Amino acid sequence: MITRQAVTHIPLSQYAFANSETSLTIRLRCAAGELERCVLWYGDRAQPGDPIRFVSLEMGRAAHELDFDYYEVTFDSPYARVCYYFELFGRDETLCLYADIFSAALPSERSEFYQYPFIRREEISAVPEWLKRAVVYNIFPDSFASEKRRVRGTPAELSWGDGLTLKSRLGGTIRGITENLDYIAELGFNCIYLNPIFTAGEYHKYDLLDYLHVSPDFGTDEEFRNLVERAHGLGLRVILDGVFNHCSWDFFAFDDVVRRGEASRYKAWFYDLTFPVSRPEGNAAPGYACFAYEPKMPKLNTSNPEVRDYFMGVCTHWLREYRVDGWRLDVANEVDREFWRAFRRAARAVNPDSVMIGEIWENAESWLRGDMFDSAMNYAFRKHSRDFFASGSIDAAQFSARVAQMLRRYPTGIVQGQLNLLDSHDVSRFLSLCGGDVRRLRLAEVFLFTAPGAPCVFYGDELGVAGISEFEYRRAMPWDSPPNDQRAFFRALCALRRENNVLALGDHRTLLARGRLYVYQRTLGGRAVTVALNAGEEAAALKIPAASAPPALEQDWGEGRLGAFGYSVWVE
C-alpha cells in the first residue's frame, strides 16, 4: 500500500515553481521505497472544450532520505497556464493524486486538478547569474588589515560629532583591505562581502550613526571608492552589510526623540516608545524596542514611510555613487516585508544585476519568492556540516537526508544562489568545533566548495584561525604567523569551483551514504564531478569512477581505499 499520509505536494511552492517563462519544475515527496514509478500528467488549463488533453512525463527519483523519496521533473511547457496530476505506481496499487485527493479515477472538472494558474515573469525567482558562480571572501574590517599583509592589532578611539567616540579594537581599515585585494584574488575568490563599514561607535559597526559615510576610523569615502574600483579591476564583486533593523541610540533621529520627546518629528521612526525616552543606565530596561536586549541599538520602525524613504536613499546611494554589487541585510527577518520589496525595486532600478542576501538563520522560503531576497545566509549548511564533519554526532545516512531536505527547501535557482558558510562573525570558528582537527575542517571545506550554493569563507579560515568566544573568532588576521597555513588547499578549491561550471549549476545526487562515508555527484549536461568524503577514523573501500583517474583533488587515496578523514574529487 502507498502511505497516503507521507505523500506531499504543495502547489506554487518549492514543490512547483517556474524556472523561466517556459520552464517548470514539479516535485513530489513520498514514503521511502514505496513507489516503483511516478508520472506527471500535465495539460493546458485554459484549453477550449473538455476533456483536458494531458501529456505524461516520467518523474525521476531525485533524492532519498531516511524516511522519504523525492520525485522531480523539469520540463519546457508550451502552456503558460497549466493543470496537472500525478499517477503513483506502488508495488500493489496504482493511484492518481489531484488536489490532495487519492483516487483510481480522474475528476470530471478541470478545476479539481492541481493548478499553476499562470507563469508570471515577475514572480520568477531571478537570481543574478554571477551570484551562482560567486566564491565569497567575508571580511570583518576591524580585524583584517591596516596595511599590506599586516593589521595594527591595538585598540584606538577617535572623536566624532558632538562628544561621541568611534572605537576600533584591532585597527583594520579600508586602505588595509584595498592593499590586500591581490591576496584575495590570488587565492581565487571573485567576491568580497564586508561586514559594516558605515560610521558607528563600536568596533563591530552594527550601532549605526551615519549611513551615508564610511566610519572615519576605517578611512574615507574616497578610500572606499578606490577599494571598489580596485576590486572590480581584479574581478572581485563587492557586497556591503546593510543594518536597517536598528541604529545607534546616538543616531540623529533617535537623539532627537530623546531630546524633544513627544514633540520629535522622528518619534514614529521607532518601536514601542515610552515617554519620556531616555538612554538607560546600568541594567535598567529601555523604554523602547531594541535589537535583542541591547539598549544602545533601538529598533527602527521600517513600516513607517519616512523611514522607508530614508533607507531607499541609503540603498541607492552606495549602488550609484560607489558601484557596489549588492547587499547582505542584517536581522532581515525582523524588518517589514514591504520595506524589503521597496528595497529590491530601488536596488534593481540602479543596478539590475545587484543582489540582496538576507540574514535569516531559519527557513527563509517566504522571503525568497522573487519579490524580496535573492539569497539567504545558509546557517543550516553549517549546522549539518558541524554535526557530520566536526562532532560526528550523525552518520552519513542522516547527513545525506538533511542535505536532501536542505536542497529542496527552495526552487532550484534559489538553492544555487544560497550563501553557504561554515563560519561568520556571529559563530565560533568551525576549526574549533572540530577540536582543532584540520582534517575534519578540510572535509567540510571540500563539501562547501562542491555543494550547490555560493561558498562563503570567513577571513583567516585559510590560515587556521580558531576561536569560540567573540573576541577569539574575530581575532586579528594572522598575517605573519598563521596557526595552520591552508592557502594552497583553498587555492585548489577555488580553482576547482571556477573551472567546473557543473559545481555552480549542476544537479546533486547522493551515490553512497554508509557509515562515515558520503559520496555524491554533481551533473550538468555531459559533465560530472564526483566527490567522496570519509569522515571516519577508518579507511573505507571505494571503487574509482571509470575514466576519472587521477582525482582532481585528493587526500589519502590509494588502492581503491579512501583513508581516514580522506577526500577525493573526480572530474569527468
C-alpha positions in Angstrom: 0.0 0.0 0.0 1.1 3.6 -0.7 1.2 5.5 2.6 -1.1 8.4 1.8 0.0 10.5 4.8 3.6 10.5 3.6 2.8 11.9 0.1 3.4 15.6 -0.1 2.9 18.1 -2.9 2.3 21.9 -2.4 1.3 23.9 -5.5 3.1 27.2 -6.1 5.9 26.4 -3.7 9.3 24.7 -3.7 7.3 21.7 -5.0 6.0 23.5 -8.1 7.9 26.5 -9.5 8.8 28.3 -12.7 12.5 28.4 -13.8 11.6 30.7 -16.7 8.5 31.8 -18.6 8.5 28.4 -20.4 10.1 26.0 -17.8 8.5 24.4 -14.8 9.8 22.1 -12.1 7.3 19.8 -10.3 8.3 17.7 -7.2 6.5 15.1 -5.1 7.6 13.6 -1.8 6.5 10.1 -0.7 7.5 7.4 1.8 10.9 5.9 1.1 10.9 2.8 -1.2 7.1 2.7 -1.8 6.9 3.9 -5.4 8.1 1.9 -8.4 7.3 4.8 -10.7 5.8 8.3 -10.5 4.3 10.0 -13.6 3.3 13.6 -14.0 0.4 14.4 -16.3 0.0 18.0 -17.4 -2.1 20.0 -19.8 -3.4 23.4 -20.8 -5.8 24.6 -18.0 -7.3 27.2 -20.4 -7.8 24.7 -23.3 -11.2 25.2 -25.0 -13.5 22.2 -24.5 -13.4 19.1 -22.4 -11.8 16.8 -21.6 -8.3 18.3 -21.0 -5.7 16.7 -23.2 -2.9 15.6 -20.8 0.8 14.8 -21.6 2.7 12.4 -19.5 6.3 12.8 -18.1 8.2 10.3 -16.2 9.5 11.7 -12.9 12.9 10.6 -11.7 13.8 9.9 -8.1 15.9 12.9 -7.4 16.8 12.3 -3.8 16.4 9.8 -0.9 16.4 10.5 2.8 15.8 8.3 5.8 12.0 8.3 5.6 11.2 9.8 2.2 11.9 9.8 -1.5 11.7 12.9 -3.7 10.5 12.6 -7.3 11.1 15.5 -9.7 10.8 16.6 -13.3 11.8 19.8 -15.0 10.3 20.4 -18.4 9.5 23.1 -21.0 5.8 23.8 -21.1 4.1 25.1 -24.2 1.4 26.4 -21.9 1.6 29.4 -19.6 -1.5 28.1 -17.7 -1.0 24.5 -16.5 -3.1 21.9 -14.7 -1.6 18.6 -13.6 -2.0 15.5 -11.6 0.3 12.5 -10.5 0.0 8.8 -11.2 1.6 6.8 -8.5 2.7 3.2 -9.1 3.2 1.2 -6.0 4.1 -2.5 -5.7 0.4 -3.5 -5.2 -1.7 -0.5 -6.2 -1.8 2.5 -8.6 -3.3 5.8 -7.6 -4.0 9.2 -9.1 -3.3 12.2 -7.0 -5.0 15.5 -7.8 -5.6 18.4 -5.4 -4.6 16.3 -2.4 -7.2 13.6 -3.3 -6.2 10.0 -3.9 -8.4 8.1 -6.4 -8.4 5.4 -9.0 -10.3 7.7 -11.4 -9.9 11.3 -12.6 -12.3 14.1 -11.8 -14.7 15.5 -14.5 -14.0 19.2 -13.9 -10.6 20.8 -14.8 -10.7 23.0 -11.6 -10.2 19.9 -9.5 -6.7 19.2 -10.7 -3.5 20.9 -9.3 -3.1 24.3 -10.9 -0.2 26.5 -12.0 -2.5 29.4 -12.8 -0.1 31.5 -14.9 3.7 31.7 -15.3 4.2 35.4 -14.4 7.6 36.7 -15.3 7.7 39.0 -12.2 7.1 36.0 -9.9 10.1 34.0 -11.2 13.0 34.0 -8.7 15.6 35.5 -10.9 18.9 35.3 -9.0 21.7 37.2 -10.8 23.8 34.6 -12.6 27.0 35.9 -11.1 25.9 35.1 -7.6 25.5 31.4 -8.6 29.2 31.5 -9.6 30.4 33.6 -6.7 33.2 32.4 -4.4 32.9 34.8 -1.5 35.5 36.0 1.0 33.9 37.6 4.1 35.9 40.3 5.8 35.4 41.7 9.3 37.0 45.1 8.6 38.4 45.9 12.1 40.2 42.5 12.2 41.6 42.1 8.7 44.3 44.6 7.7 45.6 48.2 8.2 48.3 47.9 5.6 49.7 45.3 3.2 49.9 41.9 5.0 49.5 43.5 8.4 46.9 44.6 10.9 47.8 47.0 13.7 46.4 44.8 16.4 45.8 47.5 19.1 42.7 49.5 20.1 42.1 53.1 19.4 39.4 55.8 19.8 38.5 58.7 17.5 36.4 61.7 18.4 33.4 62.2 16.2 30.4 64.6 16.2 29.2 66.2 19.4 31.3 64.4 22.0 30.9 60.9 20.6 33.7 58.4 20.2 34.3 55.8 17.5 36.1 52.7 18.7 38.4 50.2 17.0 39.8 47.1 18.6 42.4 45.8 16.2 42.8 48.7 13.8 41.7 47.3 10.5 41.0 49.9 7.7 39.5 50.3 4.3 43.0 51.1 2.9 44.2 47.8 4.5 41.6 45.8 2.7 42.5 47.6 -0.6 46.2 46.8 -0.2 45.4 43.1 0.3 42.9 42.6 -2.5 45.6 40.9 -4.5 45.9 38.3 -1.8 42.2 37.5 -2.0 42.2 37.4 -5.8 45.3 35.3 -5.9 43.6 32.7 -3.7 40.8 32.6 -6.4 37.9 34.3 -4.8 35.7 36.5 -7.0 33.6 38.4 -4.5 34.2 40.1 -1.1 31.5 40.6 1.5 32.3 43.3 4.0 30.8 43.5 7.5 29.6 47.0 8.3 31.8 49.9 7.2 29.5 52.9 7.8 30.0 55.3 10.7 29.3 53.6 14.0 30.5 53.7 17.6 31.6 50.2 18.5 34.4 48.3 16.7 31.9 45.9 15.1 30.0 48.9 13.5 26.5 47.5 13.9 25.4 50.5 16.0 25.0 53.0 13.1 25.4 56.7 13.5 25.7 57.7 9.8 24.6 55.5 6.9 26.0 57.7 4.2 29.7 57.7 5.0 32.5 55.3 5.8 33.3 55.3 9.5 36.3 57.7 9.9 38.2 55.3 12.0 38.1 52.9 9.0 39.0 55.6 6.5 37.4 57.9 4.0 34.7 57.7 1.4 37.3 58.2 -1.4 39.3 55.3 0.0 36.3 53.1 -0.2 35.6 54.3 -3.8 39.2 53.3 -4.6 38.6 49.9 -2.9 35.6 49.2 -5.1 37.4 50.3 -8.3 40.5 48.2 -7.4 38.3 45.2 -6.6 36.4 45.4 -9.8 39.7 45.6 -11.7 40.8 42.3 -10.1 37.4 40.7 -10.9 36.1 40.9 -7.4 32.5 41.9 -6.7 31.8 43.9 -3.5 28.8 43.2 -1.2 28.1 45.6 1.8 26.4 44.8 5.1 23.2 46.8 5.5 22.0 47.3 9.0 18.4 48.7 8.7 16.6 46.9 11.6 18.2 49.1 14.2 20.6 52.0 14.7 22.7 53.6 17.4 20.9 55.4 20.3 23.0 58.4 19.1 21.7 58.2 15.6 20.3 61.7 14.7 16.6 60.6 14.7 16.7 58.8 18.0 18.8 61.5 19.6 16.0 63.9 18.6 13.4 61.7 20.2 15.5 61.7 23.5 15.8 65.5 23.4 12.3 66.5 22.2 10.2 63.7 23.4 6.7 63.5 22.0 7.3 66.7 20.1 10.0 65.0 18.0 9.2 64.6 14.3 11.0 61.3 14.4 9.0 59.6 17.1 7.2 57.3 14.6 10.6 56.1 13.4 11.0 53.8 16.4 9.1 51.0 18.1 7.2 51.0 21.4 8.4 54.3 22.8 7.6 55.1 26.4 7.8 58.9 27.0 9.9 60.5 28.2 12.5 58.4 26.3 15.9 58.2 27.9 19.1 56.2 27.5 19.0 53.7 30.4 22.0 53.3 32.7 23.3 50.1 34.0 20.9 47.2 33.8 17.8 49.3 33.6 15.2 48.2 31.0 14.9 50.6 28.0 11.6 52.4 27.3 11.7 51.3 23.7 12.1 48.2 21.5 15.7 47.5 20.6 17.9 44.9 18.8 17.7 41.8 21.0 18.3 43.2 24.5 20.8 45.8 23.6 19.5 49.3 24.6 22.3 51.0 22.6 20.6 49.8 19.4 17.0 51.0 19.2 14.8 49.2 16.7 13.7 51.2 13.6 10.1 51.1 12.5 10.7 50.0 9.0 7.0 50.1 8.1 7.0 53.9 8.5 7.0 55.6 5.1 9.6 58.2 6.1 12.0 55.5 7.4 11.4 53.6 4.3 12.2 56.6 2.0 15.3 57.4 4.0 16.8 53.9 3.6 15.8 53.6 0.0 18.1 56.6 -0.4 20.9 54.8 1.5 20.4 51.8 -0.7 20.7 53.7 -4.0 23.5 56.0 -2.7 26.0 53.1 -2.3 24.9 51.4 -5.5 25.0 54.5 -7.6 27.9 56.5 -6.1 30.3 53.7 -5.4 29.0 50.9 -7.7 28.9 48.2 -5.1 27.3 45.0 -6.3 24.8 44.2 -3.6 23.7 43.9 0.0 23.9 41.5 2.8 21.0 42.5 5.0 21.2 42.3 8.8 18.4 40.9 11.0 16.4 40.6 7.8 13.6 38.6 9.3 12.6 41.4 11.8 12.2 44.0 9.1 8.8 44.9 7.4 8.4 42.9 4.2 7.1 45.8 2.2 10.4 47.6 3.2 12.3 44.8 1.5 10.1 44.8 -1.6 10.7 48.5 -1.9 14.4 48.0 -1.3 14.6 45.4 -4.1 12.9 47.7 -6.5 15.1 50.6 -5.6 18.3 48.5 -5.9 17.4 46.9 -9.2 16.4 50.2 -10.7 20.0 51.4 -10.2 21.8 48.1 -10.9 19.6 45.2 -12.3 22.5 42.8 -11.5 22.7 43.8 -7.8 22.0 41.1 -5.2 20.1 41.0 -1.9 21.2 38.4 0.7 19.1 38.2 3.9 20.5 37.2 7.3 17.9 34.6 8.1 19.1 31.7 10.1 15.9 29.6 9.8 14.0 28.5 6.7 13.8 31.6 4.5 11.3 30.3 2.0 8.8 33.1 2.5 11.4 35.8 1.8 12.7 34.0 -1.4 9.8 34.2 -3.7 11.3 36.7 -6.2 9.9 39.9 -4.6 12.5 40.3 -1.8 15.8 38.5 -1.5 17.9 36.6 -3.9 19.6 34.5 -1.2 19.9 34.0 2.5 22.8 33.1 4.7 22.6 29.3 4.9 23.2 28.5 8.5 21.6 25.1 8.0 24.6 24.2 5.9 26.8 25.0 8.8 24.7 23.1 11.3 24.6 19.9 9.2 28.3 20.1 8.4 29.1 20.6 12.1 27.1 17.5 13.1 28.7 15.3 10.4 32.2 16.5 10.0 33.0 18.3 13.3 31.2 16.5 16.1 30.4 13.2 14.3 27.0 13.2 16.0 25.2 12.0 12.9 26.2 9.3 10.3 26.4 9.6 6.5 22.8 8.5 6.0 21.5 11.1 8.4 23.7 13.7 6.8 22.5 12.8 3.3 18.9 13.0 4.5 19.5 16.5 5.9 21.2 17.6 2.7 18.3 16.3 0.6 15.9 18.3 2.7 18.1 21.4 2.6 18.4 21.3 -1.2 14.6 21.1 -1.6 13.6 23.9 0.7 13.7 26.3 -2.2 13.4 26.4 -6.0 16.5 25.2 -7.9 17.7 28.7 -8.9 17.4 30.0 -5.4 19.4 27.0 -4.0 22.1 27.8 -6.5 22.4 31.3 -5.0 22.3 30.4 -1.3 25.3 31.8 0.7 26.7 28.7 2.2 29.0 29.1 5.1 30.9 27.3 7.9 32.0 30.5 9.7 30.8 34.1 10.2 31.3 37.0 12.6 28.5 35.6 14.8 29.6 32.0 15.4 32.5 30.0 16.8 35.1 29.1 14.2 34.5 25.7 12.6 38.0 24.6 13.2 37.3 25.0 17.0 34.2 22.9 16.6 36.4 20.3 15.0 38.6 20.3 18.2 41.4 21.8 16.1 41.5 18.8 13.8 42.3 20.3 10.4 41.4 17.0 8.7 37.8 17.5 9.7 37.8 21.1 8.6 39.2 20.2 5.2 36.4 17.7 4.6 33.8 20.4 5.4 35.5 22.9 3.1 35.5 20.3 0.2 31.8 20.0 0.8 31.4 23.8 1.0 33.1 24.3 -2.4 31.4 21.4 -4.2 27.8 21.6 -2.9 25.0 23.7 -4.6 25.2 27.3 -3.5 27.8 30.0 -3.3 30.6 29.1 -0.9 31.5 31.9 1.6 34.8 31.8 3.6 35.4 33.9 6.7 38.7 35.8 6.7 41.5 33.7 8.2 40.0 30.3 7.8 42.7 29.6 5.2 45.3 30.4 7.8 43.9 28.2 10.6 42.1 30.8 12.7 40.2 29.3 15.6 38.1 30.6 18.4 35.0 30.0 20.5 34.2 33.4 22.0 33.5 36.7 20.2 37.0 38.2 20.6 38.6 34.9 19.6 36.7 34.3 16.4 37.0 37.9 15.4 40.7 37.9 16.2 43.4 39.7 14.1 44.2 38.2 10.8 47.5 36.2 11.5 49.4 37.6 8.5 52.9 36.8 9.9 52.3 33.7 11.9 49.4 31.6 10.6 48.4 28.8 13.1 47.9 26.4 10.2 48.6 27.6 6.6 46.0 26.1 4.3 46.3 28.6 1.4 47.3 26.0 -1.2 44.3 23.9 -0.2 41.9 26.8 -0.5 43.5 27.9 -3.8 42.9 24.4 -5.2 39.2 24.5 -4.0 38.7 28.0 -5.6 40.2 26.7 -8.9 38.1 23.6 -8.8 34.9 25.7 -8.4 35.9 28.2 -11.0 36.9 25.7 -13.7 33.8 23.5 -13.4 30.5 25.1 -14.2 28.8 21.9 -13.0 29.6 22.9 -9.4 27.6 26.2 -9.8 24.6 24.9 -11.9 24.6 21.1 -11.8 22.2 18.7 -10.2 23.2 17.0 -6.9 22.6 13.4 -6.0 23.9 11.1 -3.3 25.6 7.9 -4.6 26.5 6.4 -1.3 25.9 7.2 2.3 27.2 4.4 4.6 28.7 4.7 8.0 31.0 7.7 7.8 31.4 7.6 4.0 29.5 10.1 1.9 29.7 10.1 -1.9 27.8 12.4 -4.2 27.8 13.6 -7.7 27.1 16.9 -9.5 26.0 16.7 -13.1 25.3 19.1 -15.9 24.8 18.1 -19.4 27.6 15.5 -20.1 29.8 16.7 -17.3 30.1 15.2 -13.8 32.0 15.9 -10.6 32.1 13.0 -8.1 33.1 13.7 -4.5 33.9 11.1 -1.8 34.3 12.2 1.8 35.3 9.8 4.6 34.5 11.4 7.9 35.6 8.3 9.8 38.7 7.1 11.7 39.0 4.0 9.5 39.8 3.7 5.8 36.9 2.9 3.5 36.8 0.8 0.4 35.6 2.7 -2.6 35.6 2.0 -6.3 37.2 4.6 -8.5 34.7 6.0 -11.0 35.5 5.0 -14.6 37.6 7.4 -16.7 38.1 9.7 -13.8 41.6 9.0 -12.5 43.7 10.7 -11.3 41.4 12.7 -8.9 41.4 16.4 -9.3 41.7 16.9 -5.6 42.6 14.1 -3.2 44.0 13.2 0.3 44.9 9.7 1.5 43.7 7.9 -1.6 45.2 4.6 -2.8 44.5 1.1 -4.0 40.7 1.6 -4.0 40.6 2.9 -0.5 39.9 6.3 1.0 41.9 6.9 4.1 40.6 8.1 7.4 39.3 11.7 7.1 40.2 11.5 3.4 38.6 13.1 0.4 38.8 12.7 -3.3 37.2 14.6 -6.2 36.9 13.3 -9.8 36.1 15.4 -12.8 34.5 13.7 -15.8 
